[in-house]
Amino acid sequence: MEPVLELHNITKRFPGVLANDNINLTLEEGEIHALLGENGAGKTTLMNILYGIYQPDEGEVIVRGEKVEIHDPGDAIAEGIGMVHQHFMLIPVFTVTENVMLGEESLHPGNFLDRPTASQRIIDISEQYHLEVDPDVYVRDIAVGVQQRVEIIKLLYRNADILIFDEPTAVLTPQEADALFKIMRSLTDQGKSIIFITHKLREVEEVADRISVLRRGKMVGTTTPKKASRSKLAEMMVGREVQLGVEKKPPKVGDAVLKVNDLVVINDRNQVAVDGISFEIHAGEILGVAGVQGNGQTELVEALTGLRPSLDGTIHFLDDDISKATPREITELGAAHVPEDRQRDGLILPFPVADNLVLNTYYLPPFAQGVVMQQEAIVESAVERIQEFDIRTPGPLTSASSLSGGNQQKLIVAREFSRPIKLLIASQPTRGLDVGSIEFIHRQIIDKRDEGVAVLLVSPELDEIIDLSDRIAVMYRGKIMDILPGKKATKEQIGLLMAGITQDQEASPKK
């Protein structure tokens, strides 16, 4: 049986970058073919060519045995090719049905939108592929994992049978990711074929039938989960042996750096998101905050960094009460912040890399003389940071928007870690990153802790929390259920607390 899709000798060049270098790839019917590689390896560029967003400089695309020309996404959809992007293409104030209908509007006589017919078709697709989506709900009111299902329904609504998933778990909790894998297998069981772009080794082992690895624009090889270990796949991705675990010395714990007492914070819906919590972080230790995303972690970090006012309680940073302090005041006291959303809160995307590296110090010498910014000093410093933190960019004047997600994250880490700090607040610091970038950022966090910095690490990734943390606080519905010693905490123990179940509740007999 011939492949449903073949890419032959695909090459794509951008100024200063060979993004895809003579790449060959095949996709069989009913297969999940994982495309694995570091951020910036060329995975998304290759799929953007297949979806008609970019045009290849060389090579050809074969769909079901015939050469095709794909000049835009409309051509791709006509060939049965659909793409679920890493950042969803949905309109929050529209319903699910209205989002799905966009570009495929069916009309009643009299030129009225035929919403009932579209809604029923969405229900049918949802039931057939176990997607469980309400067609009448507004997108703004549904969870991220459900929004992703809407994106999948959009493709099936247009009769796509070759589906591209671009980093589909980057914005999902582990539970939502597991649900997505079941949906992907349901799709292939019914004849769909999937290209699964990822950098997470566990995921390809769990769901892929075949794995192709890209490194710096070249195809390194194709294998299967049975034939390749995680360490071998990581080596193929990075080009060297990768330390998958985290090595760290016992902590040398000092005085308390951050003290939080009875903190109450409300969210954007005027509901209590942080419900009277108290904790301390000491110099030279990492306090990890575990929990399913949406249990108050975001609001907690925003309150600690001055981005959201607290309703009650106090926050002390060493001798200073920062309960009502501004972000700049907190930064100047020696706090660093790696935000949850790097594009919204961590960078000014149109700005050059060099300017993003001084967002919190641009008004200080040597980057400013009075009110005049010193561009030469800013660029000179940026060149050093780019080399030190291995930020892969054509140069310091390249816009931050052009960098891959991993390099955007390295840019933030370089800015926050390149000045004297006493407190590091890192919220999902490796979200959506490849194995090489994760190894690098984990090492940077451990080094800061060993230098005596107090570290608050917030992450929904249990492996990351357990590997890095000296103590682990588990949040559930705005409260800290317990604080556990990092060495002794187990996934099972943390998982129960994440579900709101304490050890006493588990031990008590059921009535």
C-alpha positions as semicolon CSV with decimal commas, in nm:
position;residue;x (nm);y (nm);z (nm)
1;M;0,000;0,000;0,000
2;E;0,144;0,338;-0,100
3;P;0,186;0,612;0,165
4;V;-0,090;0,872;0,196
5;L;0,179;1,141;0,205
6;E;0,538;1,171;0,084
7;L;0,776;1,465;0,117
8;H;1,069;1,444;-0,124
9;N;1,390;1,649;-0,081
10;I;1,216;1,946;0,085
11;T;1,449;2,244;0,129
12;K;1,359;2,583;0,275
13;R;1,593;2,878;0,328
14;F;1,542;3,198;0,526
15;P;1,796;3,483;0,548
16;G;2,092;3,339;0,735
17;V;1,915;3,010;0,814
18;L;1,877;2,679;0,627
19;A;1,557;2,571;0,802
20;N;1,494;2,247;0,607
21;D;1,779;2,071;0,429
22;N;1,676;1,807;0,173
23;I;1,418;1,636;0,397
24;N;1,234;1,315;0,307
25;L;0,933;1,187;0,505
26;T;0,647;0,941;0,449
27;L;0,315;0,896;0,629
28;E;0,118;0,570;0,612
29;E;-0,259;0,542;0,636
30;G;-0,380;0,503;0,997
31;E;-0,037;0,591;1,137
32;I;0,080;0,834;1,405
33;H;0,420;0,948;1,280
34;A;0,603;1,158;1,540
35;L;0,834;1,433;1,419
36;L;1,080;1,483;1,702
37;G;1,340;1,754;1,743
38;E;1,462;2,048;1,945
39;N;1,295;2,387;1,914
40;G;1,439;2,543;1,600
41;A;1,515;2,205;1,439
42;G;1,282;2,281;1,147
43;K;0,975;2,075;1,243
44;T;0,717;2,353;1,226
45;T;0,873;2,500;0,911
46;L;0,837;2,163;0,738
47;M;0,472;2,134;0,840
48;N;0,403;2,494;0,739
49;I;0,528;2,399;0,393
50;L;0,292;2,101;0,388
51;Y;0,004;2,328;0,498
52;G;0,081;2,596;0,238
53;I;0,193;2,870;0,477
54;Y;0,546;2,856;0,330
55;Q;0,660;2,752;-0,016
56;P;0,959;2,516;-0,046
57;D;1,267;2,635;-0,234
58;E;1,321;2,278;-0,355
59;G;1,141;1,942;-0,335
60;E;0,792;1,807;-0,390
61;V;0,484;1,692;-0,201
62;I;0,304;1,368;-0,301
63;V;-0,049;1,306;-0,168
64;R;-0,198;0,960;-0,233
65;G;0,047;0,894;-0,515
66;E;0,007;1,224;-0,698
67;K;0,233;1,530;-0,695
68;V;0,045;1,836;-0,564
69;E;0,111;2,210;-0,551
70;I;0,010;2,363;-0,218
71;H;0,020;2,741;-0,237
72;D;-0,196;2,823;0,066
73;P;-0,396;2,653;0,343
74;G;-0,698;2,640;0,111
75;D;-0,504;2,411;-0,123
76;A;-0,398;2,195;0,173
77;I;-0,756;2,160;0,297
78;A;-0,868;2,069;-0,054
79;E;-0,614;1,783;-0,045
80;G;-0,751;1,665;0,292
81;I;-0,466;1,810;0,498
82;G;-0,545;1,994;0,822
83;M;-0,328;2,145;1,096
84;V;-0,384;2,204;1,468
85;H;-0,145;2,486;1,555
86;Q;0,039;2,518;1,887
87;H;-0,137;2,851;1,948
88;F;-0,506;2,800;1,878
89;M;-0,684;2,991;1,600
90;L;-1,014;3,047;1,780
91;I;-1,227;3,357;1,846
92;P;-1,313;3,360;2,220
93;V;-1,641;3,553;2,188
94;F;-1,781;3,309;1,928
95;T;-1,949;2,979;2,012
96;V;-1,793;2,646;1,918
97;T;-2,031;2,621;1,622
98;E;-1,947;2,969;1,498
99;N;-1,573;2,900;1,521
100;V;-1,606;2,571;1,335
101;M;-1,823;2,728;1,061
102;L;-1,578;3,011;0,984
103;G;-1,481;2,980;0,619
104;E;-1,727;2,694;0,568
105;E;-2,052;2,881;0,628
106;S;-2,366;2,702;0,512
107;L;-2,672;2,922;0,457
108;H;-3,048;2,890;0,489
109;P;-3,259;3,024;0,205
110;G;-3,256;3,399;0,260
111;N;-2,880;3,404;0,335
112;F;-2,905;3,324;0,708
113;L;-2,637;3,109;0,868
114;D;-2,754;2,750;0,907
115;R;-2,631;2,706;1,264
116;P;-2,860;2,410;1,352
117;T;-2,722;2,194;1,070
118;A;-2,363;2,285;1,155
119;S;-2,428;2,223;1,525
120;Q;-2,571;1,878;1,457
121;R;-2,273;1,788;1,241
122;I;-2,039;1,896;1,522
123;I;-2,231;1,673;1,763
124;D;-2,201;1,380;1,519
125;I;-1,825;1,434;1,475
126;S;-1,782;1,476;1,850
127;E;-1,957;1,145;1,920
128;Q;-1,779;0,956;1,641
129;Y;-1,430;1,052;1,760
130;H;-1,500;1,081;2,138
131;L;-1,431;1,456;2,144
132;E;-1,705;1,558;2,392
133;V;-1,765;1,921;2,293
134;D;-2,080;2,129;2,344
135;P;-2,143;2,315;2,013
136;D;-2,334;2,600;2,181
137;V;-2,080;2,703;2,447
138;Y;-1,861;3,012;2,403
139;V;-1,492;2,936;2,347
140;R;-1,393;3,185;2,620
141;D;-1,577;2,966;2,874
142;I;-1,407;2,633;2,801
143;A;-1,077;2,488;2,921
144;V;-0,766;2,483;2,703
145;G;-0,793;2,107;2,648
146;V;-1,149;2,145;2,517
147;Q;-1,042;2,434;2,293
148;Q;-0,796;2,197;2,133
149;R;-1,078;1,952;2,063
150;V;-1,259;2,235;1,885
151;E;-0,953;2,279;1,662
152;I;-0,962;1,907;1,578
153;I;-1,334;1,925;1,502
154;K;-1,265;2,217;1,264
155;L;-1,042;1,987;1,058
156;L;-1,281;1,691;1,061
157;Y;-1,567;1,924;0,968
158;R;-1,367;2,002;0,652
159;N;-1,312;1,629;0,583
160;A;-0,939;1,630;0,654
161;D;-0,784;1,284;0,677
162;I;-0,417;1,388;0,709
163;L;-0,389;1,573;1,041
164;I;-0,087;1,771;1,161
165;F;-0,061;1,828;1,538
166;D;0,201;2,097;1,611
167;E;0,323;2,061;1,971
168;P;-0,032;1,972;2,080
169;T;0,048;1,917;2,449
170;A;0,247;2,239;2,501
171;V;-0,052;2,409;2,668
172;L;-0,213;2,101;2,823
173;T;-0,200;1,950;3,170
174;P;-0,079;1,588;3,193
175;Q;-0,440;1,475;3,231
176;E;-0,548;1,668;2,920
177;A;-0,252;1,528;2,728
178;D;-0,353;1,171;2,813
179;A;-0,706;1,244;2,691
180;L;-0,564;1,384;2,366
181;F;-0,364;1,066;2,303
182;K;-0,682;0,859;2,330
183;I;-0,848;1,091;2,079
184;M;-0,550;1,059;1,840
185;R;-0,569;0,681;1,854
186;S;-0,943;0,695;1,796
187;L;-0,878;0,904;1,485
188;T;-0,623;0,662;1,340
189;D;-0,844;0,363;1,423
190;Q;-1,097;0,518;1,186
191;G;-0,852;0,570;0,901
192;K;-0,705;0,914;0,971
193;S;-0,328;0,964;0,952
194;I;-0,141;1,193;1,192
195;I;0,190;1,377;1,192
196;F;0,264;1,452;1,558
197;I;0,521;1,729;1,613
198;T;0,673;1,715;1,960
199;H;0,993;1,725;2,161
200;K;0,870;1,518;2,456
201;L;1,025;1,172;2,468
202;R;0,762;1,020;2,694
203;E;0,488;1,118;2,450
204;V;0,645;0,959;2,144
205;E;0,705;0,638;2,336
206;E;0,342;0,637;2,443
207;V;0,157;0,720;2,123
208;A;0,379;0,706;1,809
209;D;0,397;0,423;1,556
210;R;0,712;0,566;1,395
211;I;0,950;0,846;1,496
212;S;1,153;1,073;1,267
213;V;1,413;1,301;1,423
214;L;1,518;1,642;1,289
215;R;1,830;1,823;1,405
216;R;1,920;2,171;1,281
217;G;1,716;2,132;0,964
218;K;1,838;1,784;0,868
219;M;1,664;1,447;0,896
220;V;1,876;1,242;1,136
221;G;1,682;0,916;1,103
222;T;1,354;0,727;1,145
223;T;1,289;0,458;1,405
224;T;1,014;0,310;1,626
225;P;0,950;0,334;2,000
226;K;1,050;-0,032;2,044
227;K;1,388;0,016;1,877
228;A;1,500;0,340;2,041
229;S;1,541;0,427;2,409
230;R;1,472;0,775;2,547
231;S;1,845;0,837;2,585
232;K;1,908;0,738;2,223
233;L;1,627;0,964;2,095
234;A;1,760;1,252;2,305
235;E;2,107;1,199;2,160
236;M;1,963;1,199;1,807
237;M;1,779;1,526;1,879
238;V;2,069;1,714;2,038
239;G;2,371;1,554;1,874
240;R;2,533;1,460;2,204
241;E;2,461;1,255;2,513
242;V;2,195;1,426;2,726
243;Q;2,156;1,403;3,102
244;L;1,786;1,317;3,134
245;G;1,784;1,318;3,513
246;V;1,879;1,607;3,743
247;E;2,194;1,590;3,953
248;K;2,208;1,814;4,259
249;K;2,387;1,837;4,591
250;P;2,202;1,846;4,925
251;P;2,078;2,201;4,990
252;K;2,263;2,443;5,214
253;V;1,960;2,616;5,361
254;G;1,993;2,967;5,500
255;D;1,755;3,223;5,645
256;A;1,404;3,280;5,518
257;V;1,400;3,504;5,209
258;L;1,027;3,503;5,131
259;K;0,753;3,484;5,394
260;V;0,388;3,459;5,289
261;N;0,121;3,480;5,559
262;D;-0,254;3,422;5,516
263;L;-0,244;3,542;5,154
264;V;-0,579;3,588;4,976
265;V;-0,593;3,671;4,603
266;I;-0,893;3,696;4,372
267;N;-0,893;3,607;4,003
268;D;-1,028;3,793;3,699
269;R;-1,379;3,658;3,770
270;N;-1,373;3,810;4,121
271;Q;-1,346;3,464;4,280
272;V;-1,100;3,365;4,552
273;A;-0,810;3,194;4,374
274;V;-0,557;3,193;4,660
275;D;-0,733;3,113;4,985
276;G;-0,537;3,216;5,293
277;I;-0,209;3,034;5,229
278;S;0,116;3,065;5,426
279;F;0,468;2,940;5,352
280;E;0,835;3,036;5,365
281;I;1,124;2,989;5,122
282;H;1,480;2,992;5,252
283;A;1,805;3,087;5,087
284;G;1,961;2,791;4,906
285;E;1,643;2,583;4,862
286;I;1,383;2,515;4,593
287;L;1,020;2,508;4,701
288;G;0,817;2,341;4,428
289;V;0,446;2,412;4,388
290;A;0,260;2,116;4,239
291;G;-0,100;2,108;4,127
292;V;-0,329;2,083;3,831
293;Q;-0,319;2,410;3,639
294;G;-0,600;2,645;3,747
295;N;-0,584;2,588;4,122
296;G;-0,447;2,932;4,208
297;Q;-0,085;2,896;4,102
298;T;-0,105;3,170;3,839
299;E;-0,266;3,419;4,076
300;L;-0,015;3,333;4,351
301;V;0,281;3,410;4,125
302;E;0,119;3,730;4,000
303;A;0,067;3,847;4,359
304;L;0,427;3,767;4,456
305;T;0,564;3,958;4,157
306;G;0,341;4,266;4,190
307;L;0,131;4,188;3,884
308;R;-0,191;4,132;4,082
309;P;-0,305;4,295;4,408
310;S;-0,370;4,074;4,707
311;L;-0,699;4,100;4,896
312;D;-0,557;4,009;5,235
313;G;-0,243;3,876;5,403
314;T;0,121;3,982;5,383
315;I;0,427;3,909;5,168
316;H;0,772;3,983;5,308
317;F;1,088;3,972;5,094
318;L;1,371;3,971;5,350
319;D;1,303;4,286;5,559
320;D;1,062;4,449;5,314
321;D;0,685;4,420;5,303
322;I;0,611;4,384;4,930
323;S;0,238;4,318;4,965
324;K;0,159;4,637;4,772
325;A;0,488;4,682;4,585
326;T;0,516;4,732;4,209
327;P;0,697;4,484;3,981
328;R;0,989;4,726;3,942
329;E;1,023;4,772;4,319
330;I;1,025;4,394;4,369
331;T;1,279;4,349;4,088
332;E;1,508;4,615;4,236
333;L;1,507;4,434;4,571
334;G;1,666;4,134;4,395
335;A;1,381;3,920;4,263
336;A;1,379;3,747;3,924
337;H;1,067;3,624;3,747
338;V;1,036;3,363;3,471
339;P;0,667;3,401;3,378
340;E;0,418;3,132;3,286
341;D;0,341;3,287;2,946
342;R;0,669;3,389;2,786
343;Q;0,509;3,568;2,492
344;R;0,250;3,766;2,688
345;D;0,442;3,849;3,006
346;G;0,808;3,775;2,939
347;L;0,895;3,944;2,611
348;I;0,808;4,233;2,382
349;L;0,803;4,024;2,068
350;P;0,860;4,297;1,805
351;F;1,164;4,426;1,999
352;P;1,514;4,298;1,915
353;V;1,678;4,030;2,128
354;A;1,919;4,292;2,267
355;D;1,639;4,518;2,394
356;N;1,450;4,225;2,548
357;L;1,763;4,137;2,745
358;V;1,753;4,472;2,928
359;L;1,378;4,517;2,986
360;N;1,433;4,539;3,362
361;T;1,768;4,724;3,355
362;Y;1,748;4,953;3,050
363;Y;1,735;5,267;3,270
364;L;2,049;5,176;3,466
365;P;2,419;5,217;3,376
366;P;2,584;5,103;3,155
367;F;2,267;5,072;2,945
368;A;2,155;5,431;3,006
369;Q;2,322;5,765;3,065
370;G;2,057;5,984;3,219
371;V;1,753;5,947;2,995
372;V;1,958;5,837;2,692
373;M;1,986;5,464;2,624
374;Q;2,335;5,342;2,532
375;Q;2,268;5,113;2,237
376;E;2,631;5,007;2,195
377;A;2,648;4,881;2,555
378;I;2,312;4,704;2,515
379;V;2,426;4,520;2,202
380;E;2,766;4,437;2,351
381;S;2,601;4,283;2,658
382;A;2,352;4,096;2,437
383;V;2,634;3,931;2,238
384;E;2,779;3,798;2,566
385;R;2,441;3,671;2,691
386;I;2,361;3,504;2,356
387;Q;2,684;3,307;2,376
388;E;2,662;3,229;2,748
389;F;2,303;3,101;2,733
390;D;2,324;2,944;2,385
391;I;2,041;3,156;2,240
392;R;2,017;3,051;1,876
393;T;1,953;3,369;1,682
394;P;2,106;3,527;1,371
395;G;2,212;3,820;1,588
396;P;2,129;4,058;1,875
397;L;1,914;4,282;1,653
398;T;1,683;3,999;1,542
399;S;1,328;4,040;1,673
400;A;1,228;3,812;1,962
401;S;0,920;3,704;1,765
402;S;1,139;3,521;1,513
403;L;1,296;3,291;1,775
404;S;1,170;2,942;1,850
405;G;0,988;2,886;2,180
406;G;1,294;2,733;2,342
407;N;1,516;3,022;2,244
408;Q;1,256;3,274;2,363
409;Q;1,266;3,098;2,700
410;K;1,646;3,104;2,707
411;L;1,625;3,477;2,633
412;I;1,410;3,532;2,943
413;V;1,637;3,314;3,159
414;A;1,944;3,502;3,033
415;R;1,785;3,836;3,127
416;E;1,666;3,726;3,472
417;F;1,976;3,527;3,573
418;S;2,241;3,774;3,454
419;R;2,214;4,010;3,750
420;P;2,252;3,963;4,128
421;I;1,931;3,807;4,265
422;K;1,817;3,671;4,600
423;L;1,479;3,529;4,497
424;L;1,383;3,342;4,179
425;I;1,015;3,286;4,095
426;A;0,996;3,045;3,802
427;S;0,650;2,958;3,671
428;Q;0,646;2,666;3,426
429;P;1,004;2,748;3,317
430;T;1,027;2,454;3,072
431;R;0,674;2,469;2,930
432;G;0,679;2,362;2,566
433;L;1,059;2,316;2,558
434;D;1,271;2,039;2,406
435;V;1,492;1,803;2,602
436;G;1,811;2,001;2,540
437;S;1,657;2,329;2,655
438;I;1,501;2,159;2,959
439;E;1,840;2,018;3,062
440;F;1,996;2,364;3,024
441;I;1,729;2,552;3,223
442;H;1,719;2,290;3,500
443;R;2,095;2,329;3,538
444;Q;2,062;2,708;3,559
445;I;1,795;2,679;3,832
446;I;2,006;2,435;4,035
447;D;2,310;2,661;4,000
448;K;2,111;2,958;4,135
449;R;1,992;2,751;4,429
450;D;2,352;2,644;4,500
451;E;2,456;3,011;4,494
452;G;2,214;3,074;4,784
453;V;1,914;3,201;4,589
454;A;1,568;3,113;4,725
455;V;1,369;2,951;4,443
456;L;0,993;2,914;4,400
457;L;0,925;2,666;4,119
458;V;0,569;2,634;3,989
459;S;0,502;2,352;3,743
460;P;0,223;2,109;3,647
461;E;0,494;1,858;3,545
462;L;0,533;1,619;3,838
463;D;0,867;1,482;3,716
464;E;1,010;1,833;3,710
465;I;0,876;1,917;4,058
466;I;1,011;1,595;4,211
467;D;1,351;1,617;4,035
468;L;1,424;1,979;4,130
469;S;1,245;2,054;4,457
470;D;1,386;2,033;4,809
471;R;1,032;2,075;4,945
472;I;0,701;2,039;4,762
473;A;0,383;2,238;4,834
474;V;0,070;2,095;4,673
475;M;-0,209;2,338;4,580
476;Y;-0,575;2,247;4,539
477;R;-0,855;2,502;4,495
478;G;-0,640;2,787;4,621
479;K;-0,515;2,614;4,936
480;I;-0,188;2,441;5,020
481;M;-0,289;2,085;5,105
482;D;0,052;1,995;5,248
483;I;0,425;2,069;5,219
484;L;0,631;1,753;5,168
485;P;1,006;1,685;5,186
486;G;1,133;1,652;4,829
487;K;1,338;1,338;4,891
488;K;1,050;1,136;5,034
489;A;0,754;1,259;4,827
490;T;0,606;1,010;4,580
491;K;0,397;1,070;4,268
492;E;0,109;0,879;4,424
493;Q;0,119;1,090;4,740
494;I;0,137;1,416;4,545
495;G;-0,133;1,299;4,304
496;L;-0,381;1,241;4,588
497;L;-0,313;1,587;4,730
498;M;-0,357;1,738;4,382
499;A;-0,705;1,585;4,383
500;G;-0,779;1,734;4,727
501;I;-0,736;1,408;4,917
502;T;-0,529;1,419;5,234
503;Q;-0,358;1,121;5,394
504;D;-0,619;1,123;5,674
505;Q;-0,905;1,113;5,423
506;E;-0,744;0,826;5,233
507;A;-0,693;0,626;5,552
508;S;-1,043;0,681;5,689
509;P;-1,288;0,395;5,621
510;K;-1,555;0,456;5,357
511;K;-1,909;0,470;5,486
